[in-house]
Amino acid sequence: MSVKNLDQQGRWRNKMVAFRVSPEEDALIESAVRMTGLTKQDYITRRLTHREVVVQGNPKVYRALREEMMKICSELKRIASGEEINQDLLFRVDMMTAIMDGMKIEDDWRR
C-alpha cells in the first residue's frame, strides 16, 4: 500500500492511479512537466481535473523552456527540408505559446 500524503487542502492522498503510455506520449508528458515546473503528479492531477496549470518561473523552468525551444527549432529546420509536420511538434509549440503568453501578461502586470 502506498504512503499517505496530506495535500494543501488537507486531503489525504492515499490512492494510487497508474496507466500505461507510449514512449512518445511519455516524452510529451515529461516535456510539459518540465516546462511548468510542477511535479508530474500535480501536473497530471490538474490536467485531469480541468484546473488551470500555472507556470511559476524559476531557473529550472527557464532552462526547460530554452531546451524545448531548441528542440522546436531543430524540428522546424527538419520541416523546412520538406518533411511532414509531426503532431507532437504542434502540441509542444501550442504549449510553449501558452506559457510564453502567460509570462507576457505577468510581465505587463508588474509594470
MARTORPA-892947 format. One record per atom (N, C-alpha, C): atom name; x, z, y; residue in three letters; residue number from 1. Coordinates in steps of 0.05 Angstrom, whole numbers. Example, Ala and Ser with C-alpha at 12.3 -4.5 7.8 and 13.67 -1.06 7.14 Angstrom:
<atomo->N | px->264 | pz->156 | py->-114 | residuo->ALA | num->1>
<atomo->CA | px->246 | pz->156 | py->-90 | residuo->ALA | num->1>
<atomo->C | px->264 | pz->156 | py->-66 | residuo->ALA | num->1>
<atomo->N | px->257 | pz->142 | py->-45 | residuo->SER | num->2>
<atomo->CA | px->273 | pz->143 | py->-21 | residuo->SER | num->2>
<atomo->C | px->258 | pz->157 | py->1 | residuo->SER | num->2>
! end
This chain:
<atomo->N | px->17 | pz->0 | py->-24 | residuo->MET | num->1>
<atomo->CA | px->0 | pz->0 | py->0 | residuo->MET | num->1>
<atomo->C | px->18 | pz->0 | py->25 | residuo->MET | num->1>
<atomo->N | px->8 | pz->-13 | py->45 | residuo->SER | num->2>
<atomo->CA | px->24 | pz->-15 | py->70 | residuo->SER | num->2>
<atomo->C | px->23 | pz->11 | py->86 | residuo->SER | num->2>
<atomo->N | px->43 | pz->14 | py->103 | residuo->VAL | num->3>
<atomo->CA | px->44 | pz->38 | py->120 | residuo->VAL | num->3>
<atomo->C | px->23 | pz->35 | py->142 | residuo->VAL | num->3>
<atomo->N | px->10 | pz->58 | py->149 | residuo->LYS | num->4>
<atomo->CA | px->-9 | pz->58 | py->170 | residuo->LYS | num->4>
<atomo->C | px->5 | pz->58 | py->197 | residuo->LYS | num->4>
<atomo->N | px->-5 | pz->41 | py->216 | residuo->ASN | num->5>
<atomo->CA | px->6 | pz->40 | py->243 | residuo->ASN | num->5>
<atomo->C | px->-17 | pz->44 | py->263 | residuo->ASN | num->5>
<atomo->N | px->-12 | pz->58 | py->284 | residuo->LEU | num->6>
<atomo->CA | px->-32 | pz->63 | py->305 | residuo->LEU | num->6>
<atomo->C | px->-27 | pz->43 | py->327 | residuo->LEU | num->6>
<atomo->N | px->-48 | pz->26 | py->334 | residuo->ASP | num->7>
<atomo->CA | px->-44 | pz->7 | py->355 | residuo->ASP | num->7>
<atomo->C | px->-50 | pz->19 | py->383 | residuo->ASP | num->7>
<atomo->N | px->-48 | pz->2 | py->404 | residuo->GLN | num->8>
<atomo->CA | px->-51 | pz->12 | py->431 | residuo->GLN | num->8>
<atomo->C | px->-80 | pz->22 | py->437 | residuo->GLN | num->8>
<atomo->N | px->-99 | pz->12 | py->422 | residuo->GLN | num->9>
<atomo->CA | px->-127 | pz->21 | py->426 | residuo->GLN | num->9>
<atomo->C | px->-134 | pz->45 | py->408 | residuo->GLN | num->9>
<atomo->N | px->-114 | pz->56 | py->395 | residuo->GLY | num->10>
<atomo->CA | px->-119 | pz->80 | py->378 | residuo->GLY | num->10>
<atomo->C | px->-131 | pz->73 | py->351 | residuo->GLY | num->10>
<atomo->N | px->-129 | pz->48 | py->342 | residuo->ARG | num->11>
<atomo->CA | px->-140 | pz->40 | py->316 | residuo->ARG | num->11>
<atomo->C | px->-117 | pz->40 | py->296 | residuo->ARG | num->11>
<atomo->N | px->-124 | pz->49 | py->272 | residuo->TRP | num->12>
<atomo->CA | px->-104 | pz->49 | py->250 | residuo->TRP | num->12>
<atomo->C | px->-103 | pz->21 | py->239 | residuo->TRP | num->12>
<atomo->N | px->-79 | pz->10 | py->238 | residuo->ARG | num->13>
<atomo->CA | px->-74 | pz->-16 | py->226 | residuo->ARG | num->13>
<atomo->C | px->-63 | pz->-12 | py->198 | residuo->ARG | num->13>
<atomo->N | px->-81 | pz->-10 | py->178 | residuo->ASN | num->14>
<atomo->CA | px->-72 | pz->-5 | py->151 | residuo->ASN | num->14>
<atomo->C | px->-81 | pz->-28 | py->132 | residuo->ASN | num->14>
<atomo->N | px->-92 | pz->-49 | py->142 | residuo->LYS | num->15>
<atomo->CA | px->-100 | pz->-72 | py->126 | residuo->LYS | num->15>
<atomo->C | px->-79 | pz->-94 | py->129 | residuo->LYS | num->15>
<atomo->N | px->-72 | pz->-107 | py->106 | residuo->MET | num->16>
<atomo->CA | px->-53 | pz->-128 | py->107 | residuo->MET | num->16>
<atomo->C | px->-67 | pz->-155 | py->102 | residuo->MET | num->16>
<atomo->N | px->-60 | pz->-175 | py->118 | residuo->VAL | num->17>
<atomo->CA | px->-71 | pz->-202 | py->115 | residuo->VAL | num->17>
<atomo->C | px->-48 | pz->-220 | py->110 | residuo->VAL | num->17>
<atomo->N | px->-49 | pz->-236 | py->89 | residuo->ALA | num->18>
<atomo->CA | px->-27 | pz->-255 | py->83 | residuo->ALA | num->18>
<atomo->C | px->-39 | pz->-282 | py->76 | residuo->ALA | num->18>
<atomo->N | px->-25 | pz->-303 | py->83 | residuo->PHE | num->19>
<atomo->CA | px->-33 | pz->-330 | py->77 | residuo->PHE | num->19>
<atomo->C | px->-9 | pz->-348 | py->75 | residuo->PHE | num->19>
<atomo->N | px->-12 | pz->-371 | py->63 | residuo->ARG | num->20>
<atomo->CA | px->10 | pz->-390 | py->60 | residuo->ARG | num->20>
<atomo->C | px->8 | pz->-412 | py->80 | residuo->ARG | num->20>
<atomo->N | px->31 | pz->-421 | py->89 | residuo->VAL | num->21>
<atomo->CA | px->32 | pz->-444 | py->108 | residuo->VAL | num->21>
<atomo->C | px->54 | pz->-463 | py->98 | residuo->VAL | num->21>
<atomo->N | px->53 | pz->-487 | py->108 | residuo->SER | num->22>
<atomo->CA | px->74 | pz->-507 | py->101 | residuo->SER | num->22>
<atomo->C | px->99 | pz->-500 | py->118 | residuo->SER | num->22>
<atomo->N | px->122 | pz->-511 | py->111 | residuo->PRO | num->23>
<atomo->CA | px->146 | pz->-507 | py->128 | residuo->PRO | num->23>
<atomo->C | px->142 | pz->-517 | py->156 | residuo->PRO | num->23>
<atomo->N | px->127 | pz->-539 | py->160 | residuo->GLU | num->24>
<atomo->CA | px->122 | pz->-550 | py->186 | residuo->GLU | num->24>
<atomo->C | px->104 | pz->-531 | py->202 | residuo->GLU | num->24>
<atomo->N | px->84 | pz->-520 | py->190 | residuo->GLU | num->25>
<atomo->CA | px->66 | pz->-501 | py->203 | residuo->GLU | num->25>
<atomo->C | px->81 | pz->-475 | py->210 | residuo->GLU | num->25>
<atomo->N | px->99 | pz->-467 | py->192 | residuo->ASP | num->26>
<atomo->CA | px->115 | pz->-443 | py->197 | residuo->ASP | num->26>
<atomo->C | px->133 | pz->-447 | py->222 | residuo->ASP | num->26>
<atomo->N | px->145 | pz->-471 | py->224 | residuo->ALA | num->27>
<atomo->CA | px->162 | pz->-477 | py->246 | residuo->ALA | num->27>
<atomo->C | px->146 | pz->-476 | py->273 | residuo->ALA | num->27>
<atomo->N | px->122 | pz->-487 | py->272 | residuo->LEU | num->28>
<atomo->CA | px->105 | pz->-486 | py->296 | residuo->LEU | num->28>
<atomo->C | px->98 | pz->-457 | py->304 | residuo->LEU | num->28>
<atomo->N | px->91 | pz->-441 | py->284 | residuo->ILE | num->29>
<atomo->CA | px->84 | pz->-413 | py->289 | residuo->ILE | num->29>
<atomo->C | px->108 | pz->-398 | py->300 | residuo->ILE | num->29>
<atomo->N | px->131 | pz->-402 | py->288 | residuo->GLU | num->30>
<atomo->CA | px->155 | pz->-388 | py->297 | residuo->GLU | num->30>
<atomo->C | px->162 | pz->-396 | py->325 | residuo->GLU | num->30>
<atomo->N | px->159 | pz->-422 | py->331 | residuo->SER | num->31>
<atomo->CA | px->165 | pz->-432 | py->358 | residuo->SER | num->31>
<atomo->C | px->146 | pz->-419 | py->378 | residuo->SER | num->31>
<atomo->N | px->121 | pz->-418 | py->372 | residuo->ALA | num->32>
<atomo->CA | px->101 | pz->-406 | py->390 | residuo->ALA | num->32>
<atomo->C | px->107 | pz->-376 | py->395 | residuo->ALA | num->32>
<atomo->N | px->114 | pz->-362 | py->373 | residuo->VAL | num->33>
<atomo->CA | px->120 | pz->-334 | py->375 | residuo->VAL | num->33>
<atomo->C | px->144 | pz->-329 | py->393 | residuo->VAL | num->33>
<atomo->N | px->165 | pz->-345 | py->389 | residuo->ARG | num->34>
<atomo->CA | px->190 | pz->-342 | py->406 | residuo->ARG | num->34>
<atomo->C | px->183 | pz->-347 | py->435 | residuo->ARG | num->34>
<atomo->N | px->167 | pz->-368 | py->441 | residuo->MET | num->35>
<atomo->CA | px->161 | pz->-375 | py->469 | residuo->MET | num->35>
<atomo->C | px->143 | pz->-354 | py->483 | residuo->MET | num->35>
<atomo->N | px->128 | pz->-339 | py->468 | residuo->THR | num->36>
<atomo->CA | px->111 | pz->-319 | py->481 | residuo->THR | num->36>
<atomo->C | px->124 | pz->-292 | py->484 | residuo->THR | num->36>
<atomo->N | px->144 | pz->-286 | py->467 | residuo->GLY | num->37>
<atomo->CA | px->157 | pz->-260 | py->468 | residuo->GLY | num->37>
<atomo->C | px->141 | pz->-239 | py->454 | residuo->GLY | num->37>
<atomo->N | px->119 | pz->-246 | py->441 | residuo->LEU | num->38>
<atomo->CA | px->104 | pz->-226 | py->425 | residuo->LEU | num->38>
<atomo->C | px->115 | pz->-224 | py->397 | residuo->LEU | num->38>
<atomo->N | px->106 | pz->-204 | py->383 | residuo->THR | num->39>
<atomo->CA | px->113 | pz->-203 | py->354 | residuo->THR | num->39>
<atomo->C | px->95 | pz->-223 | py->340 | residuo->THR | num->39>
<atomo->N | px->103 | pz->-232 | py->317 | residuo->LYS | num->40>
<atomo->CA | px->87 | pz->-251 | py->302 | residuo->LYS | num->40>
<atomo->C | px->59 | pz->-239 | py->296 | residuo->LYS | num->40>
<atomo->N | px->58 | pz->-214 | py->289 | residuo->GLN | num->41>
<atomo->CA | px->33 | pz->-201 | py->284 | residuo->GLN | num->41>
<atomo->C | px->14 | pz->-201 | py->309 | residuo->GLN | num->41>
<atomo->N | px->25 | pz->-194 | py->332 | residuo->ASP | num->42>
<atomo->CA | px->9 | pz->-194 | py->356 | residuo->ASP | num->42>
<atomo->C | px->0 | pz->-222 | py->364 | residuo->ASP | num->42>
<atomo->N | px->18 | pz->-242 | py->361 | residuo->TYR | num->43>
<atomo->CA | px->11 | pz->-269 | py->368 | residuo->TYR | num->43>
<atomo->C | px->-11 | pz->-279 | py->351 | residuo->TYR | num->43>
<atomo->N | px->-9 | pz->-276 | py->324 | residuo->ILE | num->44>
<atomo->CA | px->-29 | pz->-287 | py->306 | residuo->ILE | num->44>
<atomo->C | px->-55 | pz->-272 | py->310 | residuo->ILE | num->44>
<atomo->N | px->-54 | pz->-246 | py->313 | residuo->THR | num->45>
<atomo->CA | px->-79 | pz->-230 | py->317 | residuo->THR | num->45>
<atomo->C | px->-93 | pz->-239 | py->343 | residuo->THR | num->45>
<atomo->N | px->-78 | pz->-243 | py->364 | residuo->ARG | num->46>
<atomo->CA | px->-91 | pz->-252 | py->389 | residuo->ARG | num->46>
<atomo->C | px->-103 | pz->-280 | py->386 | residuo->ARG | num->46>
<atomo->N | px->-89 | pz->-298 | py->373 | residuo->ARG | num->47>
<atomo->CA | px->-100 | pz->-325 | py->370 | residuo->ARG | num->47>
<atomo->C | px->-125 | pz->-325 | py->352 | residuo->ARG | num->47>
<atomo->N | px->-124 | pz->-309 | py->331 | residuo->LEU | num->48>
<atomo->CA | px->-147 | pz->-309 | py->312 | residuo->LEU | num->48>
<atomo->C | px->-172 | pz->-295 | py->324 | residuo->LEU | num->48>
<atomo->N | px->-167 | pz->-277 | py->343 | residuo->THR | num->49>
<atomo->CA | px->-190 | pz->-263 | py->356 | residuo->THR | num->49>
<atomo->C | px->-197 | pz->-275 | py->383 | residuo->THR | num->49>
<atomo->N | px->-185 | pz->-298 | py->389 | residuo->HIS | num->50>
<atomo->CA | px->-191 | pz->-313 | py->413 | residuo->HIS | num->50>
<atomo->C | px->-186 | pz->-297 | py->439 | residuo->HIS | num->50>
<atomo->N | px->-165 | pz->-280 | py->437 | residuo->ARG | num->51>
<atomo->CA | px->-157 | pz->-265 | py->461 | residuo->ARG | num->51>
<atomo->C | px->-134 | pz->-281 | py->475 | residuo->ARG | num->51>
<atomo->N | px->-131 | pz->-276 | py->501 | residuo->GLU | num->52>
<atomo->CA | px->-111 | pz->-290 | py->516 | residuo->GLU | num->52>
<atomo->C | px->-83 | pz->-282 | py->507 | residuo->GLU | num->52>
<atomo->N | px->-65 | pz->-301 | py->504 | residuo->VAL | num->53>
<atomo->CA | px->-37 | pz->-296 | py->498 | residuo->VAL | num->53>
<atomo->C | px->-22 | pz->-297 | py->525 | residuo->VAL | num->53>
<atomo->N | px->-13 | pz->-274 | py->534 | residuo->VAL | num->54>
<atomo->CA | px->1 | pz->-273 | py->560 | residuo->VAL | num->54>
<atomo->C | px->31 | pz->-271 | py->555 | residuo->VAL | num->54>
<atomo->N | px->45 | pz->-290 | py->567 | residuo->VAL | num->55>
<atomo->CA | px->74 | pz->-291 | py->564 | residuo->VAL | num->55>
<atomo->C | px->87 | pz->-273 | py->585 | residuo->VAL | num->55>
<atomo->N | px->103 | pz->-254 | py->575 | residuo->GLN | num->56>
<atomo->CA | px->118 | pz->-237 | py->593 | residuo->GLN | num->56>
<atomo->C | px->147 | pz->-248 | py->594 | residuo->GLN | num->56>
<atomo->N | px->155 | pz->-257 | py->617 | residuo->GLY | num->57>
<atomo->CA | px->182 | pz->-269 | py->620 | residuo->GLY | num->57>
<atomo->C | px->203 | pz->-248 | py->617 | residuo->GLY | num->57>
<atomo->N | px->223 | pz->-254 | py->601 | residuo->ASN | num->58>
<atomo->CA | px->247 | pz->-238 | py->598 | residuo->ASN | num->58>
<atomo->C | px->269 | pz->-257 | py->588 | residuo->ASN | num->58>
<atomo->N | px->294 | pz->-248 | py->587 | residuo->PRO | num->59>
<atomo->CA | px->316 | pz->-266 | py->579 | residuo->PRO | num->59>
<atomo->C | px->311 | pz->-279 | py->552 | residuo->PRO | num->59>
<atomo->N | px->300 | pz->-264 | py->533 | residuo->LYS | num->60>
<atomo->CA | px->295 | pz->-276 | py->506 | residuo->LYS | num->60>
<atomo->C | px->274 | pz->-298 | py->508 | residuo->LYS | num->60>
<atomo->N | px->254 | pz->-295 | py->523 | residuo->VAL | num->61>
<atomo->CA | px->233 | pz->-315 | py->526 | residuo->VAL | num->61>
<atomo->C | px->244 | pz->-340 | py->540 | residuo->VAL | num->61>
<atomo->N | px->259 | pz->-335 | py->562 | residuo->TYR | num->62>
<atomo->CA | px->271 | pz->-358 | py->576 | residuo->TYR | num->62>
<atomo->C | px->290 | pz->-374 | py->558 | residuo->TYR | num->62>
<atomo->N | px->305 | pz->-360 | py->542 | residuo->ARG | num->63>
<atomo->CA | px->323 | pz->-373 | py->523 | residuo->ARG | num->63>
<atomo->C | px->307 | pz->-390 | py->503 | residuo->ARG | num->63>
<atomo->N | px->285 | pz->-379 | py->493 | residuo->ALA | num->64>
<atomo->CA | px->268 | pz->-393 | py->474 | residuo->ALA | num->64>
<atomo->C | px->256 | pz->-418 | py->487 | residuo->ALA | num->64>
<atomo->N | px->247 | pz->-415 | py->512 | residuo->LEU | num->65>
<atomo->CA | px->236 | pz->-437 | py->527 | residuo->LEU | num->65>
<atomo->C | px->256 | pz->-459 | py->531 | residuo->LEU | num->65>
<atomo->N | px->281 | pz->-452 | py->538 | residuo->ARG | num->66>
<atomo->CA | px->302 | pz->-471 | py->542 | residuo->ARG | num->66>
<atomo->C | px->308 | pz->-486 | py->516 | residuo->ARG | num->66>
<atomo->N | px->310 | pz->-471 | py->494 | residuo->GLU | num->67>
<atomo->CA | px->315 | pz->-484 | py->468 | residuo->GLU | num->67>
<atomo->C | px->293 | pz->-503 | py->460 | residuo->GLU | num->67>
<atomo->N | px->268 | pz->-494 | py->465 | residuo->GLU | num->68>
<atomo->CA | px->245 | pz->-511 | py->458 | residuo->GLU | num->68>
<atomo->C | px->245 | pz->-536 | py->475 | residuo->GLU | num->68>
<atomo->N | px->252 | pz->-534 | py->500 | residuo->MET | num->69>
<atomo->CA | px->254 | pz->-557 | py->518 | residuo->MET | num->69>
<atomo->C | px->275 | pz->-577 | py->508 | residuo->MET | num->69>
<atomo->N | px->297 | pz->-567 | py->498 | residuo->MET | num->70>
<atomo->CA | px->318 | pz->-584 | py->488 | residuo->MET | num->70>
<atomo->C | px->308 | pz->-599 | py->463 | residuo->MET | num->70>
<atomo->N | px->293 | pz->-586 | py->446 | residuo->LYS | num->71>
<atomo->CA | px->281 | pz->-599 | py->422 | residuo->LYS | num->71>
<atomo->C | px->262 | pz->-621 | py->431 | residuo->LYS | num->71>
<atomo->N | px->246 | pz->-614 | py->451 | residuo->ILE | num->72>
<atomo->CA | px->226 | pz->-634 | py->461 | residuo->ILE | num->72>
<atomo->C | px->240 | pz->-658 | py->472 | residuo->ILE | num->72>
<atomo->N | px->262 | pz->-654 | py->487 | residuo->CYS | num->73>
<atomo->CA | px->277 | pz->-676 | py->499 | residuo->CYS | num->73>
<atomo->C | px->289 | pz->-694 | py->477 | residuo->CYS | num->73>
<atomo->N | px->299 | pz->-682 | py->456 | residuo->SER | num->74>
<atomo->CA | px->310 | pz->-698 | py->434 | residuo->SER | num->74>
<atomo->C | px->288 | pz->-714 | py->420 | residuo->SER | num->74>
<atomo->N | px->265 | pz->-702 | py->417 | residuo->GLU | num->75>
<atomo->CA | px->242 | pz->-717 | py->405 | residuo->GLU | num->75>
<atomo->C | px->233 | pz->-740 | py->423 | residuo->GLU | num->75>
<atomo->N | px->233 | pz->-735 | py->449 | residuo->LEU | num->76>
<atomo->CA | px->225 | pz->-756 | py->468 | residuo->LEU | num->76>
<atomo->C | px->245 | pz->-780 | py->467 | residuo->LEU | num->76>
<atomo->N | px->271 | pz->-773 | py->464 | residuo->LYS | num->77>
<atomo->CA | px->291 | pz->-795 | py->461 | residuo->LYS | num->77>
<atomo->C | px->286 | pz->-810 | py->435 | residuo->LYS | num->77>
<atomo->N | px->278 | pz->-796 | py->414 | residuo->ARG | num->78>
<atomo->CA | px->272 | pz->-810 | py->389 | residuo->ARG | num->78>
<atomo->C | px->249 | pz->-828 | py->392 | residuo->ARG | num->78>
<atomo->N | px->228 | pz->-819 | py->406 | residuo->ILE | num->79>
<atomo->CA | px->204 | pz->-835 | py->411 | residuo->ILE | num->79>
<atomo->C | px->211 | pz->-860 | py->428 | residuo->ILE | num->79>
<atomo->N | px->229 | pz->-856 | py->447 | residuo->ALA | num->80>
<atomo->CA | px->236 | pz->-878 | py->465 | residuo->ALA | num->80>
<atomo->C | px->249 | pz->-901 | py->449 | residuo->ALA | num->80>
<atomo->N | px->261 | pz->-894 | py->426 | residuo->SER | num->81>
<atomo->CA | px->273 | pz->-915 | py->409 | residuo->SER | num->81>
<atomo->C | px->252 | pz->-930 | py->393 | residuo->SER | num->81>
<atomo->N | px->226 | pz->-924 | py->397 | residuo->GLY | num->82>
<atomo->CA | px->205 | pz->-939 | py->383 | residuo->GLY | num->82>
<atomo->C | px->192 | pz->-925 | py->360 | residuo->GLY | num->82>
<atomo->N | px->200 | pz->-901 | py->354 | residuo->GLU | num->83>
<atomo->CA | px->188 | pz->-887 | py->331 | residuo->GLU | num->83>
<atomo->C | px->161 | pz->-875 | py->339 | residuo->GLU | num->83>
<atomo->N | px->146 | pz->-866 | py->319 | residuo->GLU | num->84>
<atomo->CA | px->119 | pz->-856 | py->323 | residuo->GLU | num->84>
<atomo->C | px->120 | pz->-827 | py->334 | residuo->GLU | num->84>
<atomo->N | px->99 | pz->-820 | py->350 | residuo->ILE | num->85>
<atomo->CA | px->96 | pz->-793 | py->361 | residuo->ILE | num->85>
<atomo->C | px->87 | pz->-774 | py->339 | residuo->ILE | num->85>
<atomo->N | px->101 | pz->-752 | py->337 | residuo->ASN | num->86>
<atomo->CA | px->94 | pz->-731 | py->318 | residuo->ASN | num->86>
<atomo->C | px->73 | pz->-712 | py->330 | residuo->ASN | num->86>
<atomo->N | px->53 | pz->-705 | py->315 | residuo->GLN | num->87>
<atomo->CA | px->32 | pz->-686 | py->325 | residuo->GLN | num->87>
<atomo->C | px->44 | pz->-659 | py->332 | residuo->GLN | num->87>
<atomo->N | px->64 | pz->-650 | py->317 | residuo->ASP | num->88>
<atomo->CA | px->77 | pz->-624 | py->323 | residuo->ASP | num->88>
<atomo->C | px->90 | pz->-625 | py->351 | residuo->ASP | num->88>
<atomo->N | px->101 | pz->-648 | py->359 | residuo->LEU | num->89>
<atomo->CA | px->112 | pz->-650 | py->385 | residuo->LEU | num->89>
<atomo->C | px->91 | pz->-647 | py->406 | residuo->LEU | num->89>
<atomo->N | px->68 | pz->-659 | py->402 | residuo->LEU | num->90>
<atomo->CA | px->46 | pz->-657 | py->421 | residuo->LEU | num->90>
<atomo->C | px->37 | pz->-628 | py->424 | residuo->LEU | num->90>
<atomo->N | px->36 | pz->-613 | py->402 | residuo->PHE | num->91>
<atomo->CA | px->29 | pz->-585 | py->402 | residuo->PHE | num->91>
<atomo->C | px->49 | pz->-569 | py->419 | residuo->PHE | num->91>
<atomo->N | px->75 | pz->-574 | py->414 | residuo->ARG | num->92>
<atomo->CA | px->96 | pz->-560 | py->429 | residuo->ARG | num->92>
<atomo->C | px->95 | pz->-566 | py->458 | residuo->ARG | num->92>
<atomo->N | px->91 | pz->-591 | py->465 | residuo->VAL | num->93>
<atomo->CA | px->90 | pz->-599 | py->494 | residuo->VAL | num->93>
<atomo->C | px->66 | pz->-586 | py->507 | residuo->VAL | num->93>
<atomo->N | px->44 | pz->-585 | py->493 | residuo->ASP | num->94>
<atomo->CA | px->20 | pz->-573 | py->504 | residuo->ASP | num->94>
<atomo->C | px->24 | pz->-543 | py->509 | residuo->ASP | num->94>
<atomo->N | px->36 | pz->-530 | py->489 | residuo->MET | num->95>
<atomo->CA | px->41 | pz->-501 | py->492 | residuo->MET | num->95>
<atomo->C | px->62 | pz->-496 | py->514 | residuo->MET | num->95>
<atomo->N | px->83 | pz->-512 | py->516 | residuo->MET | num->96>
<atomo->CA | px->103 | pz->-508 | py->537 | residuo->MET | num->96>
<atomo->C | px->90 | pz->-512 | py->564 | residuo->MET | num->96>
<atomo->N | px->73 | pz->-532 | py->567 | residuo->THR | num->97>
<atomo->CA | px->59 | pz->-537 | py->592 | residuo->THR | num->97>
<atomo->C | px->42 | pz->-513 | py->601 | residuo->THR | num->97>
<atomo->N | px->27 | pz->-502 | py->582 | residuo->ALA | num->98>
<atomo->CA | px->10 | pz->-479 | py->588 | residuo->ALA | num->98>
<atomo->C | px->27 | pz->-455 | py->597 | residuo->ALA | num->98>
<atomo->N | px->49 | pz->-451 | py->583 | residuo->ILE | num->99>
<atomo->CA | px->67 | pz->-428 | py->590 | residuo->ILE | num->99>
<atomo->C | px->78 | pz->-432 | py->618 | residuo->ILE | num->99>
<atomo->N | px->88 | pz->-456 | py->623 | residuo->MET | num->100>
<atomo->CA | px->101 | pz->-462 | py->649 | residuo->MET | num->100>
<atomo->C | px->80 | pz->-461 | py->672 | residuo->MET | num->100>
<atomo->N | px->55 | pz->-470 | py->666 | residuo->ASP | num->101>
<atomo->CA | px->34 | pz->-468 | py->686 | residuo->ASP | num->101>
<atomo->C | px->28 | pz->-439 | py->693 | residuo->ASP | num->101>
<atomo->N | px->27 | pz->-422 | py->672 | residuo->GLY | num->102>
<atomo->CA | px->23 | pz->-394 | py->676 | residuo->GLY | num->102>
<atomo->C | px->45 | pz->-381 | py->692 | residuo->GLY | num->102>
<atomo->N | px->69 | pz->-389 | py->687 | residuo->MET | num->103>
<atomo->CA | px->92 | pz->-378 | py->702 | residuo->MET | num->103>
<atomo->C | px->91 | pz->-386 | py->731 | residuo->MET | num->103>
<atomo->N | px->82 | pz->-411 | py->736 | residuo->LYS | num->104>
<atomo->CA | px->79 | pz->-421 | py->763 | residuo->LYS | num->104>
<atomo->C | px->59 | pz->-405 | py->779 | residuo->LYS | num->104>
<atomo->N | px->36 | pz->-399 | py->767 | residuo->ILE | num->105>
<atomo->CA | px->15 | pz->-384 | py->780 | residuo->ILE | num->105>
<atomo->C | px->25 | pz->-356 | py->786 | residuo->ILE | num->105>
<atomo->N | px->39 | pz->-344 | py->768 | residuo->GLU | num->106>
<atomo->CA | px->50 | pz->-317 | py->772 | residuo->GLU | num->106>
<atomo->C | px->70 | pz->-318 | py->795 | residuo->GLU | num->106>
<atomo->N | px->87 | pz->-338 | py->796 | residuo->ASP | num->107>
<atomo->CA | px->107 | pz->-341 | py->817 | residuo->ASP | num->107>
<atomo->C | px->93 | pz->-344 | py->844 | residuo->ASP | num->107>
<atomo->N | px->72 | pz->-361 | py->845 | residuo->ASP | num->108>
<atomo->CA | px->58 | pz->-365 | py->870 | residuo->ASP | num->108>
<atomo->C | px->45 | pz->-339 | py->880 | residuo->ASP | num->108>
<atomo->N | px->35 | pz->-323 | py->861 | residuo->TRP | num->109>
<atomo->CA | px->22 | pz->-298 | py->868 | residuo->TRP | num->109>
<atomo->C | px->41 | pz->-278 | py->881 | residuo->TRP | num->109>
<atomo->N | px->66 | pz->-279 | py->872 | residuo->ARG | num->110>
<atomo->CA | px->87 | pz->-260 | py->882 | residuo->ARG | num->110>
<atomo->C | px->94 | pz->-266 | py->911 | residuo->ARG | num->110>
<atomo->N | px->90 | pz->-290 | py->920 | residuo->ARG | num->111>
<atomo->CA | px->99 | pz->-298 | py->947 | residuo->ARG | num->111>
<atomo->C | px->80 | pz->-288 | py->968 | residuo->ARG | num->111>
! end
